[in-house]
Amino acid sequence: MYQPKNVVSSAGELKSILGPDFPSQVAKVIDHIDDHCRAWIERTPFVVIASAGSSGMMDVSPKGDPAGFVQVLDPKTLAVPDRLGNHRGDTFLNVLENPNVALMFIIPLRREVVRVVGKAQVVRDPDLLASMTVNGKQPDLALVVRVEEAFFHCGKAMIRSHMWEPEKWASIDGLPTYATALKDHGNLPDTLEYLEQRMHNNEVNRLY
């Protein structure tokens, strides 16, 4: 197991390496969803949510739906629908123990992202869930987030990764399929063909 030889162990040491804060990067953080953040969130089809349980074990969960699926209920409140998934409920279970969450809103072809930090609750408000109906199916649960911080994050990561430049993407040849990883990691007795069929059905018939 790799053992680091030079570990940064204090905030002072870290800041001496990074350098002083840029004033604009401190001032850009607001405590609510303004018109700029609202416009971005309402055009976002893909969100990543970070959470942590009481033990400190963290989780990062992707959420995707038609653009605007994350609702801006008011300047301090967001709502994220839960769709059919793996039944693990990692984010929800974490929130029940520790309400702190962080969200990153990603829009295809835009290099920047919007980040939101706040405290979440797991809710079942009938009117809210009904407003999140897609293809005639409403979610059973929603995550309501009370916004504490919101800010735009620059596009350097997207630029360096060539995320939106297909001509620069690496080949995916040789990558394991989800079914292959599921079978091997879980030591499952099912055949790979059966698992591949299950994954296909899941992606086609269990989106909502």
C-alpha positions as YAML, in Angstrom:
chain: A
units: angstrom
residues:
- id: 1
  name: MET
  ca: [0.00, 0.00, 0.00]
- id: 2
  name: TYR
  ca: [1.35, 3.40, -0.99]
- id: 3
  name: GLN
  ca: [2.60, 5.54, 1.89]
- id: 4
  name: PRO
  ca: [2.92, 9.30, 1.23]
- id: 5
  name: LYS
  ca: [6.27, 10.81, 2.17]
- id: 6
  name: ASN
  ca: [5.38, 14.50, 2.29]
- id: 7
  name: VAL
  ca: [1.95, 15.20, 3.79]
- id: 8
  name: VAL
  ca: [0.44, 18.68, 4.10]
- id: 9
  name: SER
  ca: [-0.90, 18.82, 7.65]
- id: 10
  name: SER
  ca: [-2.06, 22.37, 8.37]
- id: 11
  name: ALA
  ca: [-4.14, 25.12, 6.80]
- id: 12
  name: GLY
  ca: [-1.20, 27.49, 7.05]
- id: 13
  name: GLU
  ca: [1.08, 25.16, 5.11]
- id: 14
  name: LEU
  ca: [-1.61, 24.62, 2.50]
- id: 15
  name: LYS
  ca: [-2.22, 28.33, 1.98]
- id: 16
  name: SER
  ca: [1.52, 28.98, 1.70]
- id: 17
  name: ILE
  ca: [1.52, 26.59, -1.27]
- id: 18
  name: LEU
  ca: [-1.70, 27.79, -2.90]
- id: 19
  name: GLY
  ca: [-1.10, 31.48, -2.37]
- id: 20
  name: PRO
  ca: [-3.54, 34.18, -1.19]
- id: 21
  name: ASP
  ca: [-7.23, 34.08, -2.03]
- id: 22
  name: PHE
  ca: [-8.39, 35.97, -5.07]
- id: 23
  name: PRO
  ca: [-10.87, 38.58, -3.76]
- id: 24
  name: SER
  ca: [-13.34, 37.74, -6.52]
- id: 25
  name: GLN
  ca: [-13.36, 34.08, -5.52]
- id: 26
  name: VAL
  ca: [-14.30, 34.95, -1.97]
- id: 27
  name: ALA
  ca: [-16.88, 37.59, -2.90]
- id: 28
  name: LYS
  ca: [-18.64, 35.36, -5.46]
- id: 29
  name: VAL
  ca: [-20.20, 33.13, -2.78]
- id: 30
  name: ILE
  ca: [-23.81, 34.13, -2.02]
- id: 31
  name: ASP
  ca: [-26.29, 32.65, 0.44]
- id: 32
  name: HIS
  ca: [-29.29, 32.20, -1.85]
- id: 33
  name: ILE
  ca: [-30.41, 31.35, -5.38]
- id: 34
  name: ASP
  ca: [-30.37, 34.59, -7.36]
- id: 35
  name: ASP
  ca: [-31.51, 35.10, -10.95]
- id: 36
  name: HIS
  ca: [-28.20, 33.84, -12.39]
- id: 37
  name: CYS
  ca: [-28.19, 30.66, -10.33]
- id: 38
  name: ARG
  ca: [-31.89, 30.10, -11.00]
- id: 39
  name: ALA
  ca: [-31.38, 30.37, -14.76]
- id: 40
  name: TRP
  ca: [-28.54, 27.84, -14.56]
- id: 41
  name: ILE
  ca: [-30.39, 25.36, -12.35]
- id: 42
  name: GLU
  ca: [-33.49, 25.52, -14.53]
- id: 43
  name: ARG
  ca: [-31.39, 24.53, -17.56]
- id: 44
  name: THR
  ca: [-29.48, 21.74, -15.79]
- id: 45
  name: PRO
  ca: [-30.12, 18.09, -16.73]
- id: 46
  name: PHE
  ca: [-27.41, 16.56, -14.52]
- id: 47
  name: VAL
  ca: [-26.59, 17.11, -10.84]
- id: 48
  name: VAL
  ca: [-24.10, 15.45, -8.51]
- id: 49
  name: ILE
  ca: [-25.00, 15.36, -4.80]
- id: 50
  name: ALA
  ca: [-22.42, 14.79, -2.05]
- id: 51
  name: SER
  ca: [-23.47, 13.68, 1.42]
- id: 52
  name: ALA
  ca: [-21.97, 12.05, 4.50]
- id: 53
  name: GLY
  ca: [-23.37, 9.86, 7.25]
- id: 54
  name: SER
  ca: [-22.72, 10.21, 10.97]
- id: 55
  name: SER
  ca: [-19.64, 7.98, 10.66]
- id: 56
  name: GLY
  ca: [-18.06, 10.37, 8.19]
- id: 57
  name: MET
  ca: [-18.29, 7.93, 5.28]
- id: 58
  name: MET
  ca: [-19.13, 9.97, 2.21]
- id: 59
  name: ASP
  ca: [-21.25, 9.37, -0.88]
- id: 60
  name: VAL
  ca: [-21.48, 11.10, -4.24]
- id: 61
  name: SER
  ca: [-24.64, 10.41, -6.20]
- id: 62
  name: PRO
  ca: [-25.47, 11.45, -9.80]
- id: 63
  name: LYS
  ca: [-29.00, 12.61, -10.62]
- id: 64
  name: GLY
  ca: [-30.24, 13.16, -14.17]
- id: 65
  name: ASP
  ca: [-33.55, 14.12, -15.74]
- id: 66
  name: PRO
  ca: [-34.96, 16.57, -18.29]
- id: 67
  name: ALA
  ca: [-33.50, 20.05, -17.83]
- id: 68
  name: GLY
  ca: [-35.09, 21.87, -14.93]
- id: 69
  name: PHE
  ca: [-35.90, 18.79, -12.90]
- id: 70
  name: VAL
  ca: [-34.35, 20.41, -9.83]
- id: 71
  name: GLN
  ca: [-36.97, 22.91, -8.73]
- id: 72
  name: VAL
  ca: [-36.18, 26.33, -7.28]
- id: 73
  name: LEU
  ca: [-39.00, 26.64, -4.75]
- id: 74
  name: ASP
  ca: [-37.79, 29.98, -3.43]
- id: 75
  name: PRO
  ca: [-34.44, 31.81, -3.14]
- id: 76
  name: LYS
  ca: [-33.40, 29.61, -0.21]
- id: 77
  name: THR
  ca: [-34.92, 26.26, -1.22]
- id: 78
  name: LEU
  ca: [-34.30, 23.60, -3.88]
- id: 79
  name: ALA
  ca: [-36.12, 20.31, -4.43]
- id: 80
  name: VAL
  ca: [-34.65, 17.25, -6.16]
- id: 81
  name: PRO
  ca: [-36.93, 14.34, -7.19]
- id: 82
  name: ASP
  ca: [-35.92, 10.75, -6.56]
- id: 83
  name: ARG
  ca: [-36.35, 8.38, -9.52]
- id: 84
  name: LEU
  ca: [-36.26, 4.60, -9.80]
- id: 85
  name: GLY
  ca: [-32.81, 3.36, -8.92]
- id: 86
  name: ASN
  ca: [-30.90, 0.76, -6.99]
- id: 87
  name: HIS
  ca: [-32.98, 0.99, -3.79]
- id: 88
  name: ARG
  ca: [-29.84, 1.75, -1.77]
- id: 89
  name: GLY
  ca: [-30.96, 5.24, -0.74]
- id: 90
  name: ASP
  ca: [-27.41, 6.27, 0.16]
- id: 91
  name: THR
  ca: [-28.06, 10.02, 0.00]
- id: 92
  name: PHE
  ca: [-31.33, 9.77, 1.94]
- id: 93
  name: LEU
  ca: [-29.84, 7.57, 4.65]
- id: 94
  name: ASN
  ca: [-26.93, 9.98, 5.04]
- id: 95
  name: VAL
  ca: [-29.24, 12.99, 5.26]
- id: 96
  name: LEU
  ca: [-31.23, 11.33, 8.05]
- id: 97
  name: GLU
  ca: [-27.99, 11.21, 10.04]
- id: 98
  name: ASN
  ca: [-26.27, 14.35, 8.76]
- id: 99
  name: PRO
  ca: [-28.25, 16.98, 6.80]
- id: 100
  name: ASN
  ca: [-25.24, 18.65, 5.17]
- id: 101
  name: VAL
  ca: [-25.11, 18.24, 1.39]
- id: 102
  name: ALA
  ca: [-23.32, 19.77, -1.59]
- id: 103
  name: LEU
  ca: [-24.61, 19.85, -5.17]
- id: 104
  name: MET
  ca: [-22.87, 20.49, -8.48]
- id: 105
  name: PHE
  ca: [-25.00, 21.49, -11.47]
- id: 106
  name: ILE
  ca: [-23.62, 20.58, -14.91]
- id: 107
  name: ILE
  ca: [-24.92, 21.76, -18.28]
- id: 108
  name: PRO
  ca: [-23.66, 20.09, -21.49]
- id: 109
  name: LEU
  ca: [-21.40, 22.33, -23.59]
- id: 110
  name: ARG
  ca: [-20.91, 24.82, -20.74]
- id: 111
  name: ARG
  ca: [-17.52, 24.68, -19.10]
- id: 112
  name: GLU
  ca: [-18.55, 26.24, -15.81]
- id: 113
  name: VAL
  ca: [-20.62, 24.60, -13.08]
- id: 114
  name: VAL
  ca: [-22.76, 25.96, -10.29]
- id: 115
  name: ARG
  ca: [-22.16, 24.68, -6.76]
- id: 116
  name: VAL
  ca: [-24.65, 24.78, -3.90]
- id: 117
  name: VAL
  ca: [-24.13, 23.87, -0.24]
- id: 118
  name: GLY
  ca: [-26.90, 23.49, 2.29]
- id: 119
  name: LYS
  ca: [-28.89, 21.28, 4.60]
- id: 120
  name: ALA
  ca: [-31.36, 18.71, 3.30]
- id: 121
  name: GLN
  ca: [-34.51, 16.90, 4.35]
- id: 122
  name: VAL
  ca: [-36.24, 13.85, 2.87]
- id: 123
  name: VAL
  ca: [-39.86, 14.80, 2.13]
- id: 124
  name: ARG
  ca: [-43.09, 13.32, 0.79]
- id: 125
  name: ASP
  ca: [-45.23, 16.46, 0.27]
- id: 126
  name: PRO
  ca: [-48.01, 15.33, -2.12]
- id: 127
  name: ASP
  ca: [-48.21, 18.58, -4.11]
- id: 128
  name: LEU
  ca: [-44.45, 18.78, -4.53]
- id: 129
  name: LEU
  ca: [-44.16, 15.15, -5.65]
- id: 130
  name: ALA
  ca: [-47.05, 15.60, -8.08]
- id: 131
  name: SER
  ca: [-45.26, 18.56, -9.68]
- id: 132
  name: MET
  ca: [-42.27, 16.31, -10.36]
- id: 133
  name: THR
  ca: [-44.24, 13.80, -12.43]
- id: 134
  name: VAL
  ca: [-42.55, 12.58, -15.63]
- id: 135
  name: ASN
  ca: [-44.12, 10.13, -18.08]
- id: 136
  name: GLY
  ca: [-47.13, 9.85, -15.80]
- id: 137
  name: LYS
  ca: [-45.04, 8.69, -12.83]
- id: 138
  name: GLN
  ca: [-44.31, 10.78, -9.78]
- id: 139
  name: PRO
  ca: [-41.44, 10.12, -7.38]
- id: 140
  name: ASP
  ca: [-42.02, 8.59, -3.97]
- id: 141
  name: LEU
  ca: [-39.53, 10.94, -2.32]
- id: 142
  name: ALA
  ca: [-37.82, 14.27, -2.84]
- id: 143
  name: LEU
  ca: [-34.77, 15.93, -1.32]
- id: 144
  name: VAL
  ca: [-35.43, 19.49, -0.15]
- id: 145
  name: VAL
  ca: [-32.27, 21.56, 0.29]
- id: 146
  name: ARG
  ca: [-32.05, 24.78, 2.33]
- id: 147
  name: VAL
  ca: [-29.39, 26.82, 0.55]
- id: 148
  name: GLU
  ca: [-26.51, 28.21, 2.59]
- id: 149
  name: GLU
  ca: [-24.00, 28.88, -0.20]
- id: 150
  name: ALA
  ca: [-24.27, 29.18, -3.97]
- id: 151
  name: PHE
  ca: [-21.61, 30.13, -6.49]
- id: 152
  name: PHE
  ca: [-20.31, 29.68, -10.02]
- id: 153
  name: HIS
  ca: [-17.13, 27.63, -10.48]
- id: 154
  name: CYS
  ca: [-14.81, 28.40, -13.40]
- id: 155
  name: GLY
  ca: [-14.45, 26.11, -16.42]
- id: 156
  name: LYS
  ca: [-10.80, 25.03, -16.09]
- id: 157
  name: ALA
  ca: [-11.64, 21.44, -15.11]
- id: 158
  name: MET
  ca: [-13.90, 21.00, -18.15]
- id: 159
  name: ILE
  ca: [-11.31, 22.63, -20.40]
- id: 160
  name: ARG
  ca: [-8.48, 20.40, -19.17]
- id: 161
  name: SER
  ca: [-10.61, 17.26, -19.40]
- id: 162
  name: HIS
  ca: [-11.95, 18.08, -22.90]
- id: 163
  name: MET
  ca: [-15.33, 17.01, -21.52]
- id: 164
  name: TRP
  ca: [-17.37, 18.54, -24.33]
- id: 165
  name: GLU
  ca: [-14.89, 17.87, -27.18]
- id: 166
  name: PRO
  ca: [-15.75, 14.43, -28.66]
- id: 167
  name: GLU
  ca: [-12.81, 14.50, -31.04]
- id: 168
  name: LYS
  ca: [-10.46, 14.47, -28.02]
- id: 169
  name: TRP
  ca: [-12.21, 11.75, -26.01]
- id: 170
  name: ALA
  ca: [-10.21, 8.61, -25.22]
- id: 171
  name: SER
  ca: [-11.37, 5.27, -26.60]
- id: 172
  name: ILE
  ca: [-13.77, 3.23, -24.43]
- id: 173
  name: ASP
  ca: [-12.66, -0.05, -26.01]
- id: 174
  name: GLY
  ca: [-11.79, -2.63, -23.39]
- id: 175
  name: LEU
  ca: [-13.65, -0.97, -20.53]
- id: 176
  name: PRO
  ca: [-15.68, -3.40, -18.38]
- id: 177
  name: THR
  ca: [-19.44, -3.21, -18.74]
- id: 178
  name: TYR
  ca: [-21.55, -2.45, -15.69]
- id: 179
  name: ALA
  ca: [-22.80, -6.04, -15.73]
- id: 180
  name: THR
  ca: [-19.23, -7.39, -15.76]
- id: 181
  name: ALA
  ca: [-18.22, -5.27, -12.78]
- id: 182
  name: LEU
  ca: [-21.42, -6.16, -10.93]
- id: 183
  name: LYS
  ca: [-20.84, -9.88, -11.43]
- id: 184
  name: ASP
  ca: [-17.18, -9.81, -10.42]
- id: 185
  name: HIS
  ca: [-17.42, -7.37, -7.50]
- id: 186
  name: GLY
  ca: [-20.47, -9.11, -6.07]
- id: 187
  name: ASN
  ca: [-19.29, -12.62, -6.93]
- id: 188
  name: LEU
  ca: [-22.73, -13.23, -8.40]
- id: 189
  name: PRO
  ca: [-23.74, -16.69, -9.65]
- id: 190
  name: ASP
  ca: [-25.80, -15.29, -12.56]
- id: 191
  name: THR
  ca: [-24.43, -15.56, -16.09]
- id: 192
  name: LEU
  ca: [-22.98, -12.45, -17.64]
- id: 193
  name: GLU
  ca: [-25.55, -12.67, -20.46]
- id: 194
  name: TYR
  ca: [-28.40, -12.66, -17.94]
- id: 195
  name: LEU
  ca: [-26.95, -9.65, -16.11]
- id: 196
  name: GLU
  ca: [-26.42, -7.77, -19.36]
- id: 197
  name: GLN
  ca: [-30.09, -8.33, -20.21]
- id: 198
  name: ARG
  ca: [-31.13, -7.12, -16.76]
- id: 199
  name: MET
  ca: [-29.04, -3.97, -17.11]
- id: 200
  name: HIS
  ca: [-30.51, -3.27, -20.54]
- id: 201
  name: ASN
  ca: [-34.05, -3.70, -19.24]
- id: 202
  name: ASN
  ca: [-33.26, -1.46, -16.28]
- id: 203
  name: GLU
  ca: [-32.02, 1.32, -18.55]
- id: 204
  name: VAL
  ca: [-34.93, 1.04, -20.97]
- id: 205
  name: ASN
  ca: [-37.95, 0.20, -18.81]
- id: 206
  name: ARG
  ca: [-37.12, 1.51, -15.33]
- id: 207
  name: LEU
  ca: [-36.24, 5.15, -15.86]
- id: 208
  name: TYR
  ca: [-39.45, 6.34, -14.18]
...
